Amino acid sequence: MTHEHTHHDPGVPGPDTPWWRSRSGIVLLGFLAVAAFFLLTEHTAHVFGALPWLLLLACPLMHLFMHGGHGHGGHGHGGHGGRSGDAGRPDRGGSP
């Protein structure tokens, strides 16, 4: 009988380990957290000055990511026949 033993070093990520769970990923995330802290504390006036522009940028980004782009492929309009408001949708309180 032969037994294959694989020794796994806990510091070396395996093939199924996400990058942020590896040793270098944790160090990178820690460095980014410290850098973000110092950027926010030292440049608060600049961050607050950019907030209105970030809110304006968030609107089209939310539209693209929450609607699935302009294709609207995730809505599934097929098979409803005549659409008269919410009448045929049981999840909105209409009669089936």
DRENLUMDO-349196 format. One line per 3 residues: for each residue x negated, y negated, z negated of N, C-alpha, C. Coordinates in pm, 1 decimal, always signed. Atoms other than C-alpha are relative to their C-alpha. Example, Ala and Ser with C-alpha at 12.3 -4.5 7.8 and 13.67 -1.06 7.14 Angstrom:
% residues 2
-89.0,+119.0,+0.0,-1230.0,+450.0,-780.0,-90.0,-120.0,+0.0 ~ +82.0,+119.0,+6.0,-1367.0,+106.0,-714.0,+77.0,-109.0,-73.0
END
This chain:
% residues 96
-82.5,+117.1,+0.0,+0.0,+0.0,+0.0,-88.5,-125.5,+0.0 ~ +78.2,+122.9,-3.5,-137.4,-342.3,+90.9,+88.8,-115.9,-40.2 ~ -71.5,+119.7,+44.3,-31.7,-662.5,-71.2,-76.2,-122.0,+49.7
+61.2,+124.7,-42.6,-94.7,-999.5,+81.1,+33.8,-107.5,-101.8 ~ -19.2,+105.9,+97.8,-144.6,-1265.9,-175.6,-46.5,-130.7,+61.4 ~ +39.5,+132.6,-45.3,-143.4,-1625.6,-68.8,-6.0,-90.3,-120.5
+17.6,+92.4,+111.4,-278.3,-1871.3,-316.4,+29.6,-139.5,+50.7 ~ -41.3,+133.6,-42.2,-113.5,-2208.2,-289.4,-50.2,-101.1,-100.7 ~ +49.2,+107.6,+84.1,-292.6,-2509.3,-427.0,+113.1,-101.4,-19.3
-111.2,+92.8,+20.4,-29.3,-2736.1,-590.5,-27.2,-140.2,+53.2 ~ +30.7,+132.1,-52.9,-214.0,-3045.0,-463.8,+12.4,-8.9,+151.1 ~ -9.1,-0.8,-145.9,-190.1,-2937.8,-99.4,+144.6,+27.1,+38.1
-140.3,-21.7,-36.7,+156.5,-2977.6,+55.4,+16.4,+119.0,+92.7 ~ -31.1,-113.5,-85.8,+313.1,-2672.9,+214.7,+68.8,-47.6,+127.0 ~ -64.2,+39.6,-125.3,+481.5,-2667.6,+555.0,+141.5,-54.3,-19.3
-136.2,+47.0,+23.7,+824.8,-2734.6,+401.5,+6.8,-121.5,-91.2 ~ +3.4,+112.2,+92.9,+715.1,-3019.0,+174.5,+10.8,-130.8,+76.9 ~ -6.2,+131.2,-65.7,+825.6,-3369.8,+278.5,-125.7,-80.8,-30.4
+124.9,+74.6,+14.1,+543.0,-3621.8,+319.9,-4.5,-79.6,-128.3 ~ +0.8,+85.2,+118.8,+650.8,-3835.4,+26.1,-16.7,+80.2,-128.5 ~ +23.3,-83.2,+117.8,+617.2,-3537.8,-212.9,-144.8,+45.5,-9.1
+141.2,-35.0,+4.7,+251.0,-3486.3,-123.3,-74.2,-100.2,-88.0 ~ +78.4,+86.8,+87.6,-23.6,-3640.5,-331.8,-24.3,-136.0,+65.6 ~ +24.4,+127.6,-68.7,-107.1,-3903.8,-70.1,+129.8,-78.4,+18.6
-127.8,+68.6,-12.7,+262.8,-3983.1,-20.9,+40.6,-69.6,-128.1 ~ -32.7,+60.8,+129.5,+313.2,-4048.4,-392.0,-88.9,-121.4,-25.2 ~ +91.1,+113.7,+16.3,+4.5,-4272.6,-398.0,+43.9,-115.2,+89.3
-45.0,+104.6,-91.5,+131.5,-4462.2,-92.5,+127.1,-67.7,-50.6 ~ -123.4,+58.5,+52.5,+477.7,-4510.3,-245.3,-27.0,-85.5,-123.2 ~ +37.3,+80.4,+116.5,+321.6,-4633.5,-570.3,-64.7,-131.3,+41.9
+64.3,+121.9,-50.1,+103.1,-4879.4,-379.8,+102.7,-94.3,+61.1 ~ -102.8,+84.0,-60.8,+403.0,-5004.8,-180.6,+91.0,-63.6,-105.3 ~ -83.2,+55.3,+106.9,+605.9,-5050.9,-500.2,-71.6,-115.8,-69.9
+76.5,+107.1,+64.2,+328.5,-5257.4,-661.2,-10.9,-119.7,+93.4 ~ +10.1,+110.1,-96.6,+282.7,-5461.6,-342.2,+132.9,-73.5,+12.5 ~ -131.5,+64.1,-9.2,+658.1,-5527.2,-318.9,+27.2,-84.3,-124.2
-19.3,+76.3,+123.4,+665.7,-5637.5,-683.4,-75.1,-131.9,+5.0 ~ +78.6,+123.2,-2.8,+383.8,-5887.0,-637.4,+45.2,-93.9,+111.4 ~ -52.3,+86.4,-106.0,+524.5,-6014.2,-307.1,+125.1,-73.6,-46.0
-123.4,+64.6,+46.2,+861.5,-6080.4,-467.9,-25.3,-100.1,-111.7 ~ +23.2,+92.4,+111.3,+722.0,-6242.1,-782.7,-79.9,-122.4,+43.2 ~ +82.9,+113.7,-42.1,+466.6,-6463.1,-604.7,+64.4,-84.0,+109.3
-58.4,+70.4,-113.6,+679.5,-6559.1,-304.8,+152.5,-3.4,-9.2 ~ -144.6,+0.8,+20.9,+1029.3,-6584.5,-453.9,+68.6,-108.3,+82.3 ~ -61.5,+109.5,-75.7,+1099.6,-6918.4,-286.2,+11.9,+35.6,+147.4
-5.5,-40.6,-140.3,+1015.2,-6775.0,+54.5,+105.5,+108.2,+22.7 ~ -98.7,-106.9,-12.1,+1231.9,-6468.3,-6.6,+140.7,-58.0,-4.2 ~ -132.9,+61.0,+8.2,+1530.3,-6679.1,-111.4,+29.6,-86.2,+122.5
-19.5,+77.8,-120.9,+1477.3,-6904.0,+190.7,+36.2,+87.3,+120.2 ~ -28.7,-90.3,-111.4,+1500.3,-6600.3,+420.8,+131.5,+75.3,-17.6 ~ -122.7,-77.0,+23.9,+1815.8,-6454.5,+262.1,+113.2,-30.8,+97.8
-108.2,+23.3,-97.4,+2065.9,-6635.4,+490.0,-28.7,+64.4,+135.5 ~ +34.3,-61.7,-128.9,+1877.4,-6514.2,+797.0,+7.8,+151.9,-8.2 ~ -10.0,-145.0,+16.1,+1858.7,-6160.9,+659.2,+145.4,+45.8,-0.2
-142.6,-33.7,-3.4,+2235.4,-6161.3,+604.4,+54.0,-5.5,+141.7 ~ -43.2,+7.9,-139.8,+2290.6,-6274.9,+962.9,-55.4,+116.5,+81.6 ~ +58.5,-114.4,-69.5,+2055.9,-6000.4,+1083.7,+68.7,+129.5,-41.6
-63.9,-122.0,+48.6,+2236.5,-5742.6,+870.9,+131.8,+27.3,+70.9 ~ -130.5,-20.7,-64.9,+2568.5,-5797.5,+1050.5,-9.9,+83.0,+127.2 ~ +7.1,-85.1,-119.1,+2467.9,-5666.3,+1395.7,-63.0,+135.7,-27.1
+59.9,-129.7,+31.7,+2252.3,-5395.2,+1241.6,+102.4,+94.5,-61.9 ~ -104.6,-83.8,+58.2,+2543.0,-5268.8,+1032.0,+100.0,+42.2,+106.7 ~ -92.5,-35.3,-107.6,+2765.9,-5279.1,+1339.8,-57.1,+113.8,+83.3
+60.2,-105.0,-82.1,+2520.9,-5067.6,+1538.9,-8.3,+132.7,-74.3 ~ +22.0,-124.7,+71.3,+2445.8,-4814.0,+1268.0,+128.3,+59.6,-57.5 ~ -121.4,-54.3,+60.4,+2792.5,-4781.0,+1117.3,+103.0,+40.7,+104.7
-92.3,-39.0,-106.3,+2981.2,-4760.7,+1448.2,-62.6,+99.2,+95.9 ~ +65.3,-94.4,-88.9,+2728.1,-4535.5,+1618.0,-35.8,-60.3,+134.1 ~ +34.7,+65.1,-126.2,+2631.3,-4787.8,+1886.4,+124.1,-41.4,+75.5
-112.7,+46.5,-79.5,+2850.3,-4914.7,+2165.6,+76.0,+113.2,+65.3 ~ -70.4,-112.8,-59.6,+2945.0,-4564.3,+2282.7,+120.0,+42.6,-82.0 ~ -106.6,-40.3,+91.5,+3171.6,-4511.9,+1980.6,+30.3,+148.6,+15.8
-17.4,-142.9,-23.2,+3114.9,-4138.5,+2027.4,+53.4,+74.7,-120.2 ~ -41.2,-73.1,+118.1,+3201.7,-4044.5,+1671.2,+145.8,-15.3,-36.9 ~ -137.8,+25.6,+40.2,+3564.2,-4157.5,+1672.5,+95.0,+111.6,+39.6
-86.8,-110.5,-41.1,+3723.5,-3868.5,+1863.4,+140.7,-43.8,+33.9 ~ -131.8,+49.5,-37.1,+4014.1,-4046.2,+2036.8,+77.6,+99.7,+84.4 ~ -67.9,-92.8,-89.6,+4098.1,-3747.6,+2255.4,+108.5,+79.7,-70.0
-104.1,-87.0,+52.2,+4419.6,-3550.7,+2203.8,+106.7,-69.0,-82.4 ~ -100.9,+67.2,+80.7,+4629.2,-3818.3,+2032.6,+121.5,-42.9,+81.2 ~ -113.4,+41.4,-82.6,+4856.4,-3889.7,+2328.7,+17.8,-149.9,-7.9
-27.2,+143.9,+13.0,+5023.0,-4229.2,+2291.8,-36.9,-46.1,-138.2 ~ +44.0,+49.5,+130.7,+4860.9,-4425.8,+2015.4,+82.6,-121.2,-35.9 ~ -80.0,+113.5,+45.8,+5107.4,-4646.7,+1835.7,-35.5,-27.6,-145.4
+42.9,+34.8,+135.4,+4917.4,-4776.9,+1535.5,-46.6,+123.5,-75.4 ~ +40.0,-110.2,+85.2,+4880.1,-4528.0,+1252.8,+110.0,+103.7,-13.8 ~ -116.0,-86.6,+16.0,+5200.5,-4332.4,+1314.6,-36.4,+148.3,+0.2
+30.6,-142.6,-8.4,+5035.7,-3999.6,+1400.2,-115.0,+43.5,-87.3 ~ +116.5,-33.1,+80.4,+4761.0,-4006.0,+1139.5,+41.2,+23.6,-144.4 ~ -41.8,-27.5,+137.2,+4839.0,-3830.6,+810.5,-92.9,-61.2,-103.7
+89.3,+57.1,+100.0,+4531.3,-3979.0,+641.8,+29.1,-146.0,-30.4 ~ -37.4,+139.3,+22.6,+4681.8,-4328.6,+667.1,+142.3,-13.7,-52.2 ~ -132.9,+9.1,+58.2,+5021.1,-4242.5,+527.6,+112.3,+7.2,+102.3
-103.4,-11.5,-100.8,+5207.0,-4209.0,+858.8,+57.0,+140.5,+4.4 ~ -56.5,-133.2,-11.1,+5432.5,-3915.9,+937.8,-71.8,+78.4,+107.2 ~ +77.2,-78.0,-96.7,+5255.0,-3629.0,+1118.9,+74.6,+29.9,+127.2
END
